[in-house]
Amino acid sequence: MKDVPTILRLRNVTKWFGGLKAVDSVTIDFRERKITGLIGPNGAGKTTLFNLINGFLRPDSGEIYYRNIRIDHLMPWEIAKLGIGRLFQDVRIFRKLTVLENVLTGKPSHPGEALTPLLFSLHKVRKIEAHLLDEAHHWIEFVGLTGKEHAPAESLSYGQQKLLSLARLLVGGYDLLLLDEPTAGVNPVMAGKILDIIKKMVTEEGKTVIFIEHNMNVVVEIADWVYFLDEGKLAGMGRPQDILGDVNVRKAYLGI
Amino acid sequence: MNYLLHLFIMISIYSILAMSINIITGYAGLLSLAHAAFYGIGAYTTTLMMIKLGINFFPALICGIIVTGLLSLAIGYPSLKLKGDYFVLTTIGFQIIIFSILYNWISLTRGPYGIPGIPRPSLLGHEVSSLPEYFVFSLIIALVVFIFVRLLANSPFSRALRAMRDDELAASAMGKDVFRLKICSIMVGSSLAAIAGALYATYVTYIDPTSFTLDESIFILTLLLVGGSGNLRGPIVGAIFMVLLPEALRFIGLPDTIAPNVRQIIYGLLLIILMRYRPQGLAGEYRFE
């Protein structure tokens, strides 16, 4: 793995919640064009780590670099515009917007969202919007939500909302994807399809994926490398097959 | 006939107010009780420009829009950090401050005495003075505002605002600069309220601070919630309904001695029933929860 370039570097990242050290001096180099898994028991700090990377939280100490740009002091929207996209564990769709509008919102930089281009270069905005519309329809079809474009997102089932949130992420064209339990709550057929998408994003489109997962079968199937977090600390790392043999991991997941 | 024209002019003015608060409250999801303050700042700035500097209606209106837009930053900045109930309290505070200034800065606003003798707007040397003319004038202005608001409503800008309203954190993770979106929606919404203020001042030709109280802010918000927020029809339906309802109650033939009180009770009751059975408003999709 040493020869693969690094896309994201965490350096001694620490986050306190009151008296609790949620993330404890974590240093990780995430490799480009790889699928990296984050595993660990509930409360290990996995989602907090994602929140620190995409700017929802600021680390109390330590540094985060994305392609050599320091990002730990940036706002979430600035980080999104740099090319880091996030899929939420609790889907977080825009409930009152239609399915199509949700996907259209997924583009991180759209000149039509600012007033000046809207009022003074409407033609250009319309062209970009038309192009985005094609992309959005492509991803809606891709996740199998065709025919629901104009339904309010809140009318979808949980599984469909998950797929919608995936389409909304994929339209964004991000280079680094943070996926928080991408297959939780969807049926096995769809879960298999999502895993295929993830693999394809990496092998064919050169994206980098970091994902949080509790299902070890999924981890073994897609991960190139796995980090094991426990009580906010990095407690192990390795290839998926190897790390399942790790004593701590077995204790955390299997209780033996 | 004059009575009907008067009602239509008031509907035009309140439509503009409802359309403009819709951008802040309906699309961006920021519940505001300061809209009468912006309405008042627009009315006073336009009036003072016309009277003290003797300039024409349209340049005075543009000054009114700019001054209102700048003062709206006073609630724009707190909105970045404060949410829900806390933001509402900020807007109430702003509303009360503006009312106090209008009421007490006597050398500028004449305070409670108000400003009489405001000239009617003149277009190409012709003064819009008769009631039918003023009706057409106010309708055209309301239409221009409608066209502008429709451009915004159908744009990616409105989509980003509504996304932020539904889930601010998720929107920010999708590249939406929520600080800029909030400031823009508040500035645009309050600037449009200034247009309503200028129309009102030059229509009535007299203004005093009691037209721009917290009560009026509540009334403007009611227009929006009754009509339905977050879409284009709602504010207009709300303005028509809320201006005509009290007038309609005049014709139900109540005995004179109790009429005003009973009208108030029926009015209040109708609003309660409406909100119970149609919380999203008469023509609305979105409801506050």
Interface residues (C-beta under 8 A of the other chain):
Chain A: N54 G55 F56 M75 P76 W77 A80 K81 G85 R86 F88 R92 I93 F94 R95 K96 L97 E101 N102 L104 T105 G106 K107 P108 S109 H110 G112 E113 A114 L115 L118 V125 E129 R168 G172
Chain B: L151 L152 S155 P156 F157 R159 A160 R162 A163 R165 D166 D167 L169 A170 A171 S172 A173 M174 G175 K176 D177 V178 F179 R180 L181 C184 V188 G230 E285 Y286
